[in-house]
């Protein structure tokens, strides 16, 4: 039974779970990390933010990530309603300390973080999925089943749910709900032979807007390019062909992207992912916390998923230690953690909720740096969610500018909001692959 006890049990061996496991194990905690699959395994979400880079340094994996990464110095935005693309370079952000980051194959990246957790002392177990939990005053008993069908019960003082879109705890206790402010679905695959940007910009992500949503174009170091469309549900429901053909047909609706893929070949299965946006009522409970996508997910347009997961893991590690060592301060620490998780989402969600409106398109496609507004926007795109006063003031001015643009073109902006409202009311989409 001693082997089946631990200080902290973490469900999910992605960036969130592996990061918090490495941090806690490195501080001498007895950590069990359960991953239902076996690394390397496929995962979407290959684009990172510059504010990820110092986290890699603190974890001791910076060189490993650099070895597999495609350097990313900025983000290009392409709109069918504007003649020229616009490139944002991270070096111009208000805080230019982190001028670059990486695009990564998530199978390699996630494996690096998982193996690092094991090196730091976590008992990292693959092929083991948490199936049940019973909380009690001393912590919780977590039941797990391995891929051979064998079950084991772990007695732990604290549970960290980093199970991603499986939302182990939120789903089990009825905490998960579709995000009523945003509703989208995605379809994606990998191509080879895509035309990339020249020179130093080769690894930059490109965002293409089109009538039904937006596309990502993410170059990877091995020559593959990840391409996906995030669309309103009404468009995904129009699909009458296999996912592969539907992706190709959707790409054809965006001529500038189609031109970049004219000589490209689709080299992977195509997956359509539904119920893309969701949140939970709270990120903590007695003896537990929710981390990364196990807590909430909105939309991947700003490549925030991995950063919010890892940043949350750093905050979460301190929270867990406080709960274990100073139980009289646990409630305060858990409340602070919950607030921190929501603050990170709120910074990005204001822009995400408006991403298909002409007012926001105008801000991105005609970026003014008067009063450093462009540089403030770049700071958000880089992952700055600490929101010092200098940045807060400029973001308020940027939001005011957005409303001025909306007032100048009320008809088109109102039409965009009506379409968004229709999408919010639609039910979710099932996940399919072919």
C-alpha positions as CSV (number, residue, x, y, z in Angstrom):
1,X,0.0,0.0,0.0
2,X,2.9,2.4,0.6
3,X,3.7,2.2,-3.1
4,X,0.1,3.2,-3.9
5,X,0.3,6.4,-1.8
6,X,1.6,9.8,-2.9
7,X,1.5,13.5,-2.0
8,X,0.1,14.5,-5.4
9,X,-1.6,12.6,-8.1
10,X,-1.7,14.3,-11.6
11,X,-4.0,13.0,-14.3
12,X,-2.7,13.8,-17.8
13,X,0.8,13.9,-19.2
14,X,0.5,16.8,-21.5
15,X,2.3,20.2,-21.0
16,X,0.1,21.1,-18.0
17,X,0.5,17.8,-16.1
18,X,4.1,17.2,-16.9
19,X,5.1,20.8,-15.9
20,X,3.4,20.7,-12.5
21,X,4.8,17.2,-11.9
22,X,8.3,18.3,-12.7
23,X,8.1,21.3,-10.4
24,X,6.6,19.5,-7.5
25,X,8.9,16.4,-7.8
26,X,11.9,18.8,-8.1
27,X,10.8,20.2,-4.7
28,X,10.9,16.8,-3.1
29,X,7.2,15.9,-3.4
30,X,6.1,12.4,-4.1
31,X,4.2,12.8,-7.4
32,X,2.4,10.2,-9.5
33,X,1.8,11.3,-13.1
34,X,-0.8,9.2,-15.1
35,X,-0.9,9.5,-18.9
36,X,-3.6,7.4,-20.6
37,X,-1.6,7.2,-23.9
38,X,2.1,6.4,-24.5
39,X,4.6,9.0,-25.7
40,X,5.1,10.0,-28.4
41,X,1.4,10.5,-29.3
42,X,-0.2,13.0,-31.7
43,X,-1.7,16.2,-30.4
44,X,-2.8,19.4,-32.1
45,X,-1.6,22.9,-30.9
46,X,1.9,23.2,-32.3
47,X,2.4,27.0,-32.0
48,X,4.0,28.4,-28.8
49,X,4.3,31.9,-27.4
50,X,7.5,33.9,-26.5
51,X,6.5,33.8,-22.9
52,X,6.8,30.0,-23.0
53,X,10.6,30.4,-23.4
54,X,11.5,31.5,-19.8
55,X,9.4,28.6,-18.5
56,X,11.5,26.2,-20.6
57,X,14.6,27.6,-18.9
58,X,13.2,27.2,-15.5
59,X,12.2,23.6,-16.2
60,X,15.6,22.8,-17.7
61,X,14.4,21.8,-21.1
62,X,15.2,24.9,-23.2
63,X,17.9,23.1,-25.3
64,X,15.8,20.1,-26.0
65,X,12.9,22.3,-27.1
66,X,15.2,24.3,-29.3
67,X,16.5,21.2,-30.9
68,X,13.0,20.1,-32.2
69,X,11.6,23.6,-32.8
70,X,11.1,25.8,-35.8
71,X,12.0,29.4,-34.8
72,X,8.9,31.7,-34.7
73,X,9.5,35.4,-34.7
74,X,6.0,36.7,-35.3
75,X,2.6,36.2,-36.6
76,X,1.2,37.1,-40.1
77,X,-2.5,38.0,-40.5
78,X,-4.2,37.8,-43.9
79,X,-7.7,39.1,-44.6
80,X,-9.8,38.8,-47.8
81,X,-11.1,42.3,-47.1
82,X,-7.6,43.9,-47.1
83,X,-5.1,44.1,-49.9
84,X,-1.9,43.4,-48.0
85,X,-1.0,40.9,-45.2
86,X,0.3,42.3,-42.0
87,X,3.2,40.9,-40.0
88,X,3.5,41.4,-36.2
89,X,7.1,40.7,-34.9
90,X,7.4,40.0,-31.2
91,X,10.6,42.0,-30.9
92,X,8.3,45.1,-31.1
93,X,6.2,44.2,-28.0
94,X,6.2,46.6,-25.1
95,X,8.2,43.9,-23.2
96,X,10.7,42.8,-25.9
97,X,12.7,40.5,-23.6
98,X,11.3,37.5,-25.4
99,X,11.5,38.2,-29.2
100,X,11.0,34.6,-30.4
101,X,9.6,31.2,-29.7
102,X,9.0,27.9,-31.6
103,X,6.6,25.9,-33.6
104,X,6.8,22.2,-32.4
105,X,5.6,18.8,-33.2
106,X,3.5,18.2,-30.1
107,X,4.4,14.5,-30.1
108,X,8.0,15.4,-29.6
109,X,7.4,18.4,-27.3
110,X,5.0,16.6,-25.0
111,X,7.5,13.7,-24.7
112,X,10.3,16.1,-23.7
113,X,8.2,17.5,-20.9
114,X,6.9,14.1,-19.7
115,X,10.4,12.6,-19.6
116,X,11.6,15.7,-17.8
117,X,9.0,15.1,-15.1
118,X,10.3,11.6,-14.6
119,X,13.9,12.8,-14.4
120,X,12.9,15.2,-11.7
121,X,11.5,12.3,-9.7
122,X,7.9,12.0,-10.6
123,X,6.5,8.4,-11.0
124,X,5.5,9.0,-14.6
125,X,3.2,6.1,-15.7
126,X,2.1,5.7,-19.3
127,X,-0.9,3.7,-20.5
128,X,-2.9,4.5,-17.3
129,X,-6.1,6.4,-17.2
130,X,-7.9,7.7,-14.1
131,X,-11.4,6.3,-14.0
132,X,-12.8,7.3,-10.6
133,X,-12.2,9.5,-7.6
134,X,-13.5,9.6,-4.1
135,X,-12.5,12.6,-2.0
136,X,-12.2,12.5,1.8
137,X,-10.7,14.6,4.5
138,X,-7.2,13.3,4.0
139,X,-7.2,13.8,0.2
140,X,-8.6,11.4,-2.3
141,X,-8.6,7.8,-3.6
142,X,-8.1,7.7,-7.3
143,X,-8.8,4.6,-9.4
144,X,-6.8,4.1,-12.5
145,X,-7.0,1.4,-15.3
146,X,-4.0,0.6,-17.4
147,X,-4.2,-0.4,-21.1
148,X,-4.1,-4.0,-20.1
149,X,-7.3,-3.6,-18.1
150,X,-5.7,-3.8,-14.6
151,X,-7.0,-1.4,-12.0
152,X,-5.2,0.3,-9.1
153,X,-6.3,2.7,-6.4
154,X,-4.0,5.5,-5.5
155,X,-4.4,7.2,-2.1
156,X,-3.2,10.8,-2.5
157,X,-3.2,14.0,-0.5
158,X,-4.0,16.2,-3.5
159,X,-5.3,15.7,-7.1
160,X,-4.3,17.8,-10.1
161,X,-6.6,17.3,-13.1
162,X,-4.6,18.0,-16.2
163,X,-6.5,15.6,-18.4
164,X,-7.1,18.2,-21.1
165,X,-10.3,17.9,-23.1
166,X,-11.2,14.7,-21.2
167,X,-12.0,17.1,-18.3
168,X,-11.8,14.2,-15.8
169,X,-13.0,16.1,-12.7
170,X,-15.1,18.8,-14.3
171,X,-17.1,16.2,-16.3
172,X,-17.4,13.9,-13.4
173,X,-18.8,16.5,-11.0
174,X,-20.9,18.4,-13.6
175,X,-18.7,21.5,-13.6
176,X,-18.2,21.7,-17.3
177,X,-20.4,23.8,-19.6
178,X,-20.3,25.0,-23.2
179,X,-18.9,28.5,-23.4
180,X,-22.0,30.6,-24.1
181,X,-20.0,33.5,-25.4
182,X,-18.2,31.6,-28.1
183,X,-18.8,28.4,-30.1
184,X,-16.6,27.1,-32.8
185,X,-15.2,23.8,-34.2
186,X,-12.1,22.9,-36.1
187,X,-10.9,20.6,-38.9
188,X,-7.2,20.1,-39.6
189,X,-4.4,18.0,-41.1
190,X,-0.7,18.1,-42.0
191,X,0.7,19.0,-45.4
192,X,4.1,18.7,-47.1
193,X,5.4,21.0,-49.8
194,X,3.5,24.1,-48.7
195,X,5.0,27.5,-49.7
196,X,6.4,29.2,-46.7
197,X,7.3,32.8,-46.0
198,X,10.9,33.6,-47.1
199,X,14.0,34.0,-45.0
200,X,13.8,34.6,-41.2
201,X,9.9,34.6,-41.4
202,X,9.8,31.0,-42.6
203,X,8.6,29.7,-39.2
204,X,6.1,32.4,-38.5
205,X,2.5,31.4,-38.1
206,X,0.0,32.8,-40.6
207,X,-3.7,33.4,-39.7
208,X,-6.0,33.6,-42.7
209,X,-9.5,34.9,-42.2
210,X,-12.3,33.7,-44.5
211,X,-16.1,34.1,-44.5
212,X,-16.8,31.2,-42.1
213,X,-13.9,31.5,-39.6
214,X,-10.2,31.5,-39.9
215,X,-7.2,29.2,-40.8
216,X,-3.9,28.5,-39.1
217,X,-0.8,27.8,-41.1
218,X,2.0,26.5,-38.9
219,X,5.4,25.5,-40.4
220,X,7.2,22.7,-38.6
221,X,10.9,21.9,-38.5
222,X,10.6,18.6,-40.3
223,X,9.1,20.1,-43.4
224,X,5.5,19.5,-42.6
225,X,3.0,22.3,-42.2
226,X,-0.1,22.1,-39.9
227,X,-3.2,23.6,-41.5
228,X,-6.5,23.9,-39.8
229,X,-9.8,25.8,-40.1
230,X,-11.7,27.0,-37.0
231,X,-15.3,27.6,-38.1
232,X,-18.7,28.5,-36.9
233,X,-20.8,25.4,-36.2
234,X,-23.3,26.2,-39.0
235,X,-20.5,25.8,-41.5
236,X,-19.3,22.5,-40.0
237,X,-22.9,21.2,-40.1
238,X,-23.0,21.7,-43.9
239,X,-20.4,18.9,-44.4
240,X,-21.7,16.1,-46.6
241,X,-18.4,14.6,-47.6
242,X,-15.6,12.9,-45.7
243,X,-13.4,15.1,-43.4
244,X,-10.5,15.0,-45.8
245,X,-12.5,16.3,-48.8
246,X,-14.2,18.8,-46.6
247,X,-10.9,20.3,-45.4
248,X,-9.7,20.6,-49.0
249,X,-13.0,22.2,-50.1
250,X,-12.8,24.6,-47.2
251,X,-9.2,25.6,-48.1
252,X,-10.5,26.4,-51.6
253,X,-12.7,29.1,-50.1
254,X,-9.5,31.0,-49.1
255,X,-7.6,31.8,-52.3
256,X,-4.5,33.1,-50.6
257,X,-4.1,30.0,-48.5
258,X,-5.0,27.7,-51.4
259,X,-2.1,29.4,-53.3
260,X,0.3,28.6,-50.5
261,X,-0.9,24.9,-50.7
262,X,-1.0,24.6,-54.5
263,X,2.0,22.2,-54.7
264,X,1.4,20.7,-51.3
265,X,0.3,17.1,-50.4
266,X,-1.9,16.1,-47.5
267,X,0.1,13.6,-45.5
268,X,-2.0,12.9,-42.4
269,X,-5.5,11.9,-41.4
270,X,-7.9,14.8,-41.2
271,X,-9.7,15.3,-37.9
272,X,-12.8,17.4,-37.2
273,X,-13.0,18.5,-33.6
274,X,-16.2,19.7,-32.1
275,X,-17.4,21.4,-28.8
276,X,-14.3,23.5,-29.1
277,X,-15.2,26.2,-26.5
278,X,-16.0,25.3,-22.9
279,X,-15.4,26.4,-19.3
280,X,-15.9,25.2,-15.8
281,X,-17.6,26.9,-12.8
282,X,-14.5,26.9,-10.8
283,X,-10.9,25.7,-11.0
284,X,-10.5,24.3,-7.5
285,X,-12.0,22.2,-4.9
286,X,-11.1,20.7,-1.5
287,X,-7.8,18.9,-2.2
288,X,-7.8,19.4,-6.0
289,X,-7.3,21.9,-8.8
290,X,-8.0,21.9,-12.5
291,X,-5.2,22.9,-14.9
292,X,-5.0,23.9,-18.6
293,X,-7.6,22.5,-20.9
294,X,-9.1,20.5,-18.0
295,X,-10.3,23.9,-16.8
296,X,-11.3,25.8,-19.9
297,X,-10.6,26.3,-23.6
298,X,-11.9,29.1,-25.8
299,X,-10.2,29.3,-29.3
300,X,-6.7,28.6,-30.5
301,X,-6.3,31.8,-32.7
302,X,-3.6,33.3,-30.5
303,X,-1.8,30.0,-29.8
304,X,-2.5,30.4,-26.1
305,X,-3.2,26.8,-25.1
306,X,0.3,25.5,-24.2
307,X,1.3,28.8,-22.6
308,X,-1.8,29.1,-20.3
309,X,-1.3,25.4,-19.4
310,X,2.3,25.8,-18.4
311,X,1.9,29.2,-16.7
312,X,-1.0,27.7,-14.8
313,X,1.2,24.8,-13.7
314,X,3.8,27.2,-12.2
315,X,1.0,29.0,-10.3
316,X,-0.6,25.6,-9.4
317,X,2.7,24.1,-8.0
318,X,2.9,26.9,-5.5
319,X,-0.8,26.5,-4.7
320,X,-0.5,22.8,-4.0
321,X,2.5,23.3,-1.7
322,X,0.6,25.9,0.3
323,X,-2.3,23.5,0.6
324,X,-0.1,20.6,1.8
325,X,2.2,22.6,4.1
326,X,-0.2,25.2,5.4
327,X,-3.8,23.9,5.3
328,X,-5.0,26.9,7.3
329,X,-4.2,29.0,4.2
330,X,-5.5,26.5,1.6
331,X,-8.8,28.3,0.9
332,X,-7.0,31.6,0.3
333,X,-4.4,29.9,-2.0
334,X,-7.1,28.0,-4.0
335,X,-9.1,31.2,-4.5
336,X,-6.0,33.0,-5.7
337,X,-5.3,30.2,-8.1
338,X,-8.9,30.3,-9.5
339,X,-8.6,34.0,-10.0
340,X,-5.2,33.7,-11.8
341,X,-6.7,31.1,-14.2
342,X,-9.6,33.3,-15.1
343,X,-7.4,36.4,-15.5
344,X,-5.3,34.6,-18.1
345,X,-8.4,33.6,-20.1
346,X,-9.9,37.0,-19.8
347,X,-6.9,38.8,-21.3
348,X,-7.3,36.8,-24.5
349,X,-11.0,36.2,-24.6
350,X,-11.9,39.9,-25.2
351,X,-10.1,39.7,-28.5
352,X,-11.3,36.1,-29.3
353,X,-15.0,37.0,-28.9
354,X,-14.6,39.8,-31.4
355,X,-12.2,38.0,-33.8
356,X,-14.7,37.9,-36.7
357,X,-15.9,41.5,-36.5
358,X,-14.8,44.1,-39.0
359,X,-13.8,46.4,-36.1
360,X,-11.1,44.0,-34.9
361,X,-10.0,43.1,-38.4
362,X,-9.3,46.8,-38.9
363,X,-7.2,47.0,-35.8
364,X,-5.1,44.0,-36.9
365,X,-4.8,44.9,-40.6
366,X,-4.1,48.6,-40.1
367,X,-2.1,48.5,-36.9
368,X,-1.4,52.0,-35.6
369,X,1.4,52.4,-33.1
370,X,0.3,55.8,-31.9
371,X,0.5,55.7,-28.1
372,X,2.2,52.3,-28.6
373,X,-1.1,50.6,-29.3
374,X,0.4,48.1,-31.7
375,X,3.2,47.3,-29.3
376,X,0.6,46.7,-26.5
377,X,-1.3,44.3,-28.8
378,X,2.0,42.5,-29.6
379,X,2.5,42.1,-25.8
380,X,-0.8,40.2,-25.6
381,X,0.1,38.1,-28.7
382,X,3.4,37.2,-27.0
383,X,1.7,36.0,-23.9
384,X,2.0,38.9,-21.4
385,X,-0.9,38.3,-19.0
386,X,0.6,40.1,-16.0
387,X,-1.0,43.4,-17.2
388,X,1.2,46.0,-15.6
389,X,-0.3,49.5,-15.6
390,X,1.6,50.5,-18.7
391,X,0.0,47.7,-20.7
392,X,-3.4,48.1,-19.1
393,X,-3.7,51.7,-20.1
394,X,-2.8,51.0,-23.7
395,X,-5.2,48.0,-23.9
396,X,-8.0,50.2,-22.7
397,X,-7.2,52.7,-25.4
398,X,-7.1,49.9,-28.0
399,X,-10.5,48.7,-26.9
400,X,-11.9,52.2,-27.1
401,X,-10.5,52.4,-30.7
402,X,-12.3,49.2,-31.5
403,X,-15.7,50.7,-30.4
404,X,-14.9,53.8,-32.5
405,X,-14.4,51.5,-35.5
406,X,-17.6,49.7,-34.8
407,X,-19.5,52.9,-34.6
408,X,-18.1,54.0,-37.9
409,X,-19.4,50.9,-39.7
410,X,-22.4,49.7,-37.6
411,X,-24.1,47.7,-40.4
412,X,-21.2,45.2,-41.0
413,X,-20.2,45.0,-37.4
414,X,-23.8,44.3,-36.3
415,X,-24.1,41.6,-39.0
416,X,-20.9,39.9,-37.6
417,X,-22.3,40.0,-34.1
418,X,-25.6,38.5,-35.3
419,X,-23.7,35.6,-36.9
420,X,-21.7,35.1,-33.7
421,X,-24.9,35.1,-31.7
422,X,-26.4,32.4,-34.0
423,X,-23.2,30.3,-33.5
424,X,-23.5,30.6,-29.7
425,X,-27.0,29.2,-29.7
426,X,-26.1,26.1,-31.8
427,X,-25.3,22.7,-30.2
428,X,-21.8,21.2,-30.3
429,X,-20.3,19.2,-33.1
430,X,-19.1,15.6,-32.9
431,X,-15.4,14.8,-33.4
432,X,-14.7,12.7,-36.5
433,X,-11.5,11.6,-38.4
434,X,-10.7,10.1,-41.7
